[in-house]
């Protein structure tokens, strides 16, 4: 999905209460969701993810929503050659 499509989808999902949401990027959504649920003990029932066109796009989207007040975890090693997903919960 394009940056604008993901931004629109996140805005639609989170509404105006951005500070209540967590945003992140990953190349393994299932593993990351399990991490948040099992290791960090977070409620992931509203988990939603979108495939980004590139790692750079995903990073830009994450940075935009972080600057608008969304919470974010610590980043990891991601490869620009693998599919990357933006997620919120």
Beta strands, then each sheet from edge to edge (+ up, - down):
strand 1: 22-26
strand 2: 48-52
strand 3: 71-72
strand 4: 84-88
sheet 1: 2+ 4- 1+ 3+
end
